[in-house]
Amino acid sequence: MDGSHSHSATGASPVSIILLVLVCVVAAASARPQRGAPAAAEPIAIVNLQSEVNLDGTFSYTYESANGIKAEARGQPGQGPPGEEGESVQGSFSYVGDDGQTYSVTYTADENGFVPAGAHLPTPPPIPEAIQRALEFNEKNPEPEEGAPRKGR
């Protein structure tokens, strides 16, 4: 050897070989199935499917799967966020939970957002009486526009 850096017969330095082996080990470890990860499930058959999409923007669909999931929706063009077009959709879905109980949700989705309803969904607590009175007062006595003179000053 002439005193230059030592290389293996392939021309790669020992550091390059170690890095390559390390990368391969990390890749192999991350590719293996993780402990506790659910096994890939078999596809669930759709036993009923009806769908209609019309040129005027209206649509409807309904489906049911072999595991008891059911869904349906219908929609039409509607008002979106201020100044924009959107869709107005009404629908429902149901499924059987791990506890064996059937859970059902009905919903609307329109300019007011997604609004679900179901017996199992949490509901907000009632508004305290003092807060309700304050809200009613504010509604009856709106603040003047910015820059407008205030009454009584």
C-alpha positions as CSV (number, residue, x, y, z in Angstrom):
1,M,0.0,0.0,0.0
2,D,1.1,3.5,-0.6
3,G,-0.1,5.1,2.6
4,S,-3.5,6.3,1.2
5,H,-6.7,5.4,2.9
6,S,-7.4,1.6,3.3
7,H,-10.4,0.3,1.2
8,S,-11.9,-3.1,1.0
9,A,-11.8,-5.1,-2.3
10,T,-15.1,-3.4,-3.3
11,G,-13.7,0.1,-2.9
12,A,-16.0,1.0,0.0
13,S,-14.5,2.3,3.2
14,P,-15.3,0.5,6.5
15,V,-17.4,3.5,7.7
16,S,-19.6,3.3,4.5
17,I,-20.1,-0.5,5.0
18,I,-21.1,0.1,8.7
19,L,-23.6,2.8,7.6
20,L,-25.0,0.6,4.9
21,V,-25.5,-2.2,7.3
22,L,-27.1,0.1,9.9
23,V,-29.5,1.5,7.3
24,C,-30.5,-2.0,6.2
25,V,-31.1,-3.1,9.9
26,V,-33.3,0.0,10.5
27,A,-35.2,-0.5,7.3
28,A,-35.9,-4.2,8.1
29,A,-37.0,-3.4,11.7
30,S,-39.4,-0.7,10.6
31,A,-40.9,-2.9,7.8
32,R,-41.8,-5.8,10.1
33,P,-45.3,-5.8,11.7
34,Q,-45.5,-4.0,15.0
35,R,-46.5,-5.7,18.2
36,G,-50.1,-5.1,19.1
37,A,-50.9,-3.8,15.6
38,P,-54.2,-5.2,14.3
39,A,-53.9,-7.9,11.7
40,A,-55.1,-6.9,8.2
41,A,-58.9,-7.5,8.2
42,E,-60.7,-9.2,5.4
43,P,-62.7,-6.9,3.2
44,I,-66.3,-6.5,4.2
45,A,-68.9,-7.1,1.5
46,I,-71.3,-4.4,0.5
47,V,-74.7,-6.2,0.3
48,N,-76.8,-3.2,-0.9
49,L,-75.7,-0.1,-2.8
50,Q,-77.9,2.5,-4.5
51,S,-76.4,5.7,-5.8
52,E,-77.8,8.5,-7.9
53,V,-76.0,11.7,-9.0
54,N,-77.8,14.2,-11.2
55,L,-76.7,17.0,-13.5
56,D,-78.5,19.6,-11.3
57,G,-76.1,18.8,-8.4
58,T,-78.6,16.7,-6.4
59,F,-77.5,13.2,-5.2
60,S,-78.6,10.4,-3.0
61,Y,-77.0,7.1,-1.9
62,T,-77.7,4.3,0.4
63,Y,-75.6,1.3,1.3
64,E,-75.4,-1.6,3.7
65,S,-72.4,-3.8,4.5
66,A,-72.3,-7.4,5.6
67,N,-71.2,-6.4,9.1
68,G,-74.4,-4.3,9.6
69,I,-73.1,-0.8,8.8
70,K,-75.8,1.2,7.1
71,A,-75.6,4.7,5.6
72,E,-77.8,7.0,3.5
73,A,-77.6,10.6,2.4
74,R,-79.2,13.0,0.0
75,G,-78.0,16.4,-1.0
76,Q,-78.5,19.4,-3.2
77,P,-76.7,22.6,-4.0
78,G,-77.0,25.0,-1.2
79,Q,-75.5,27.9,0.6
80,G,-71.9,27.5,1.6
81,P,-69.7,29.9,3.7
82,P,-70.6,33.6,3.2
83,G,-70.3,34.4,-0.5
84,E,-69.7,30.8,-1.6
85,E,-71.8,28.0,-3.0
86,G,-72.0,24.8,-1.1
87,E,-74.0,21.6,-0.6
88,S,-76.9,20.9,1.8
89,V,-76.8,17.3,2.9
90,Q,-79.0,15.3,5.2
91,G,-78.1,11.7,6.1
92,S,-77.7,9.0,8.6
93,F,-75.6,6.0,9.5
94,S,-75.6,3.2,12.0
95,Y,-73.2,0.5,13.1
96,V,-72.9,-2.2,15.7
97,G,-70.3,-1.3,18.4
98,D,-67.9,-3.7,20.1
99,D,-70.4,-3.9,22.9
100,G,-73.1,-5.3,20.6
101,Q,-75.2,-2.2,20.7
102,T,-76.4,-0.5,17.5
103,Y,-75.4,3.2,17.3
104,S,-77.3,5.5,15.0
105,V,-76.5,9.1,13.9
106,T,-78.5,11.4,11.8
107,Y,-76.9,14.6,10.5
108,T,-77.2,17.7,8.4
109,A,-74.2,19.4,6.7
110,D,-74.7,22.8,5.2
111,E,-73.8,26.4,5.8
112,N,-74.0,25.8,9.5
113,G,-71.4,23.0,9.4
114,F,-71.8,19.3,10.3
115,V,-74.5,18.8,12.9
116,P,-74.9,15.3,14.1
117,A,-77.6,13.9,16.5
118,G,-77.7,10.5,18.2
119,A,-78.8,9.2,21.5
120,H,-75.2,8.2,22.4
121,L,-73.7,11.6,21.6
122,P,-72.9,14.0,24.4
123,T,-75.0,17.1,24.7
124,P,-73.9,20.4,26.1
125,P,-75.1,21.3,29.6
126,P,-77.8,23.8,30.0
127,I,-76.7,27.5,29.8
128,P,-76.7,29.0,33.3
129,E,-79.6,31.4,34.0
130,A,-77.3,34.4,34.5
131,I,-75.5,33.8,31.2
132,Q,-78.8,33.3,29.4
133,R,-80.1,36.6,30.7
134,A,-76.8,38.3,29.6
135,L,-77.1,36.8,26.1
136,E,-80.7,38.0,25.8
137,F,-79.8,41.5,27.0
138,N,-77.0,41.7,24.5
139,E,-79.3,40.5,21.7
140,K,-81.8,43.3,22.6
141,N,-79.1,45.9,23.1
142,P,-76.5,45.5,20.3
143,E,-73.3,47.5,20.5
144,P,-73.2,50.5,18.3
145,E,-71.1,50.4,15.1
146,E,-67.5,51.3,15.6
147,G,-67.0,55.1,15.4
148,A,-70.7,55.8,15.9
149,P,-71.5,58.0,18.8
150,R,-72.8,56.2,21.9
151,K,-76.0,57.2,23.6
152,G,-75.9,59.0,26.9
153,R,-72.3,60.4,26.4
